[in-house]
Amino acid sequence: MVNFCGLLTANKQPVPLKSVAVEVEVRDHVATVVSTLHYENKEDKPIEAVFVFPLPGDAAVCHFSAKIGQTQIVAEVREKQKAREEYDDALSSGQQAFLLEESEQSPDIFTLSVGSLPPGESASIRLEYVTELAVQADDGLRFCLPAVLNPRYQPQGSEGASVQVTSVPVSLVPYSLSFSAKVSSPRPILKVESNCSLDPLQYINTEQTQATVKLAAGHKFDRDVELLIYYKDAHQPTAVVEAGQASAKPGTLMGDPVVMLSLYPEFPQGVMSSVASCGEFVFLLDRSGSMDCRMNESDSCQTRITSARDTLLLLLKSIPVGCYFNIYSFGSRYEYIFPKSVEYSQQTMDEALKKVENMGADMGGTEILQPIKHIFSQPCIPNQPRQLFVFTDGEVGNTKEVINQVKKNSSSPGVSLLG
């Protein structure tokens, strides 16, 4: 089962968007994202519409506004129950009103109640949020713009609309995406890569510390848009200063200048080698139905399960002798290769390789919570720090419960999680 994102009517029927325009400003390790969404009620009667969209789990919404016809509304922060009451009062009196809320089930899903949209009326939504970029193993920084129509699996018993798991073919995406990014840093920008076609990187200054990049024309928002940004001397500390707002009072949070200090340490090879000589490696592989989808729309592209399986096989062959490991897989249920982690040897590796090679996307839904609980319930092996590697396409509805479970166990000695 999945819960579709996008503009939905009261009975969960999708309303196609007209266009999406996204402007991103990256300052060193932080991105400010401004999304403008345009849509129109083409029905011959008013509709009660709700817009459901995903955001990065660590994003902070800092501005929201909406416009229907000539009516402009700018959001203000309210206590949750009071905001709901004011929204209901506005609708009952015939006024236009909007209500932006975080999902109870998933902290990275926001719902926007836009109220009654008259027939033939157009509306636009402007959303601005700030998010930190994830550091990659090759020293790159990763920015991801979630695809609005990307289906998310809803575990049994959870609330939300449910339909069969499907991919999102390009032909069914009724709008295009305009996307541009400005990147700036105290260090020179080496390159920007993406899983989508980009226009050439354009440097703004001779120091190459500022640059712009755009998606190639005609891009369809059928999958997440990822940017990988690489800076020169990535491990050198940097500082970025932002002036306070002139309209704010001095001494207040918004009135004072702010300094962002980025520290990205580089550990000596000797230290890393000593850490790698021991450990318990637990691999958790998603085998839900959505993992059978291709990585992109190309017929020659491999499926998600094939990509994850190939990566897992590579990691298995790279485990140092003397370490411990185990492999879990999950869908609507979960299973494991060994009852508990075993010492890495030629025999245990061969046994694991044979079973991994036959793993397919044949286990139903994406219920990751129970296997994570089971893994954390196992006692850690003395002097073998546990590392949990998760291979998944991320189409999960109960992310809040999963994140809380990880947080609950994050302080356990010798435990780390890699996704």
N, C-alpha and C positions, 0 to 999 in steps of 0.2 A: 504494500500500500504506500501511496505517496501523498504529500500535501503540496499542491501547486502554488507557486508564488505568482504575483502579478495583480492586475485589477480584477476583482471578483464581485459579482452581485451577491445579494443576500442569500440566494440559494446556491452559492458557490460556482456559478457559471462565469467563465473568463470573459473579460472585456478587453479586446486587443488595444495595445498602446499604439499611438501614431508615430512617436519618435522618442529616442533617449539620447541626451547629450551629456557627456561627462568631461569635466575638466579637473585634472589632478595637478597639484603643486607639491613636489617632493623637496623637502629641505633636509638634506643629509639622511637621517634614519626615520623621518616622520613624513607622512603624506596627509595633505588636506584634500578631500574629495568633494566636489560640487556636482551633484546630479540633477538634471532638469528633465522631467518626464511630461510629455504631452499626450493627452488622450481625449476622446470625444464620445458622447453618448449618441449612437446612431439609431437607437430605438425610438419608437413614437410615443414613449411614455417615460416619466421620471424613473430613475433607478437608484436604489440605496447601495452605494458602492464602498468596498473595502479594498485597500491596496496592501498586499502582503509582500514583503521583500526582505532578503537576507543582507546582513552586514557582517563584517569581520567580528569575531567574538570579542576583541579588545577595542573596538571602535567606540568613540564618544561623539554623539550627535551634538553639534553646536549651533545649528540653525535649521529652521524649517519654515517654509512659507508656501502658500497655495493661492491660485487665482482662478476664479470661475467667472467668465465674462469680464466685467469691470470691477468685480469684488476681489480685493486683495486681503489675505489673512496671514499674519505673522504669528508663529507659535510662541507661547510663553509656558514656562515650567509651572506645573501645579501638582499638588498632592493628588495621588491617583484617583481616589474616590471622588474628590471635589471636581476634578477635571471631567470625570464621567457624568456627574450631575449637571455641570454647566453645559456639556455637549447635548445631553438629552433635553434640557430646557430650551436650548437654542433651536433644536429641530422641531420641538412641539410648538414653538412660536413662529415657525416658518422662516427662520433665519438660516443662512449658510454657516456651517461649522465643520471643523476638522478635529480629529482626535488621534494623536500618535501615541502608541503604547508598545512596550516590549512584551513579547510572548511569554506566557507563564511556563511553557514547556521548553523553550529554547531561547537563551539570551541573545543569540545573533539573528533572530527573526523579529522584525517590527511590523505591526499592523497599523494602518492608517485608515480610519473611518472618515470618508469624505462627505457623508450625508447624502442628501437627495440631489442628484445631478439631472437637471431638466433635459428634455429631449432636444437633440441637436446642439447642445451646449458643449463648448470645449473647456478643458481645464488643464492647468499646468502645475506641477509640483516641483519645488526646489528644495533639495535636501543637502546639507553640508555636514560632513563628519571628519574626524581626525583619527588616524590609526598609525601604529608603529609598524615599520617594515620588518619582516622576518629575515634573520641572517641565515644564509645558506652555507653548506660545507665548503663550497669553492670561493668563499668570501663575498659572494654577491648578496644583494638585498632583494627580497621578493615582495612585490605588490600584487594583490589579486582583487579584481573586480568581479563579484559573483554574478552569474547569469540569472536574471530575474525569473526566467521560466524554467530554471533548473529544478526538476522534481526532487522532493525530499521524502525519504521513507518515514512512515509514521508507525511506531511499534504498536502491537496489539494492546487495546485498552486505552490508547491515547486519544485525545480529542483532535478533530480536524477532518477535512475532507479526505476521502480515500478513493483511489482508482488504481488500476493495474500499473505496475512499474513500466515506464516507457522511456525512450530517449527523446530528444527534442530535435527532429529533423529541420534542416534549414528552411525547407519549403513551408513549414508551419509557423515560423517566426514572422509575425505580421509587421515588424518594424525593423529599422536599421539602427545602428549605434554610431554616434559621432563621439570620438574619444581623442583627447589630446593631453599631453603631460609636459610640465615644465620641471626640470630637475636642476637643483643647485646644491652646491656643497663647498666647503673650504678647500677640498681636494679636487684635482682634475677628474672629470668623468671619462672613463675609458670606453665604455660601450653600454648599450641598452638592448637586451634581447627579449623576445616574446614568443609565446605559443601561437600567436596570430601574426598576420603579415603587417609589417610596419613600413611607413615612409622612412627615408634615410634620416639619421640623427642630425639635427642642426645645432651647431654651437653658436651661442649668443656673444661670447667674448673670446679674446685671444688666449686667455688662461685656461679655457675649456672647463671652467668651473660652473658654467650655466649652459643648459641645452634644452631643446624642445624635441618632442617626437609625437607622431600621430599614427593612428591606425590607418592602414591603406583604405582607400575609398571602397564602398560597397560591402563592408564587413557586416555580417549578420550576427546578432547577439545570441548565438545558439550554444555557447559554452563560456566558461569563465575566461576572462582576459587576464593573463599574467604578464608582468614585466619583471625582468631580472636586471638590476642596475649594478654596475661595477665601477668602483672608485679606485684611483691610484693610491698606494700607501694606505690600504684599508684599515690597517691595525694602528695607525697613528691617531692619538686622541684629537678630537676636534670640538669646537664650541661655536654655537650659533646663537646670536642675540636678536631678540625681537622686542621692539619698542612697545611701550604701553599705549593704550588707546587715548587719543587726545581728549575725547569727550568724557573719559572716566576720571574720577577724583584721584589725586595723588595719594599713595598709601594703600589703595585698594588692589585687589587681585588683578583686575584688568587695567589699572592705571599705571602700574609699575613695570619696568622692563623685565624680561624673562630671559634666562640663559639656559640653553640645552647643551649639556656636555655628553659627548658620545665616547665611551671607552669600549674598545673591541680588542681584548688581549690576544696575543699570539703565544701559545705555549711551546716551550722548547721540545724538540723531537724526543729527547731523552725522557722527559716527563710523560709524554704521551705514550711512549713505548712501554714504560713501566706500568701505566694504567691499563694498557691493552693486554697485558700478559695474564690477566685474571678477570673473571666476571661471569655472570649468569645472563645469557642472552635469551629473552623470550620474544618470539615472533607471533603476531596476531594478524591473521590474513582474512580479509573480507571476502566471503564467497556468496554474497547476496546476488539476486538476479540482475541488479543494475551494473554489476561488475562485468557483465557479458557485453556491454555497450563498447563501441570503438572509442579510441582516444580522441578522434575527431571524425569529420564526415568523409574522409578519404577511404575508398574501398580497400586500399592496400594497408591501411593503418591497423595495428594490432589492437586487441581488446584490452580493457583495463585489467582483467584477471590475468591475461597473458603477460602484460607488463609487470604487474605486481609479482607474479610467480617467477619470472626471469630474475627480477631484483632479489627476491628471497633466495633463489638458488645460488646467486652470486655471493650473497652475504654468508650463506651456509658454508661455502667453500673457503671463506676468508676468516673463519673463527680460529683463534689461536688454540693450539693443542693444550689441554689441561683446563680449559674453561668448561662451563656447563651451558646447556641450551635445551629449549623445548619449543614446539610449534603448535599453536592453537589456530583453528579456523572457525568462522562463525557466520551465521545467517539468522534464521528464525530460531536456531539452536546453536550449540557450540560443541566442539570436540577437540581432542588433543592427541598428539602422536604418542607421547609417553605420559604415564600417570604423574610423574614429577620430573623435573629437569635432570638430564643425564650428563655424564662427563663426555666431552667431545673426543671422538676417536674415529678411526676409519670405519669401524663397524657401525657406530651410531649414525655417522654422517650418511653412509650408504643407505641405511634403512630410512632415514628422513628424506633423502633425495628421491627415492622411489615413490614415496607417498605424496610428496609435493608435486611431482611431475604429473600426477593423475588428478590433482585438485581442479575443480571447475566451479563456475558460478551457478551452483545448483542447490543452494541451501535457503532460498526464499528471501526473507526480509533482512534488515540491517540492525539487529538487536545486539549491540556491542556491550551493553551494560553488564549483563550476567557473566560473560567470560572475563571481563576486567575485574569484577568482584572476586571471581574464583582465583585468578592469578594473584591478586593482592592478598588473598587469604592463605596462600602457601608460604611457609616459613622461608626466610632468606637463608642461603647457604653461607656459612661463616667465611669471611675473607673473599667472597665472590660477589662484588657489587652487581645488583640486578639492573638490567636495562631492558625496557619493554619497547619493541618496535611495532608500530601499527601500520598496516597496509590497507587503505580504504579509500573509496571515492567520496566519503564524507556525507552521503545523503541520509542523514540521521535526524529525526525530529526531536528526540529527548536529549539534546546536547547539554542542557543545564544539569541534568542528573549525572551524565557521564563526567562532566567537568568537576562537579562537586565530589564525585567518587575519587577522581584523580587527586584533587586538592586534599582530600581527607587522608590520602596515603602518601602525599608528597614529602612529608616530614619523616617518613619511615627511613631508617638508616640504610644506605646502599641502594636506593631506588631512584630511577630516572625514567622518563617517558619520551620516546621519539616517535613522531608521526610522519 
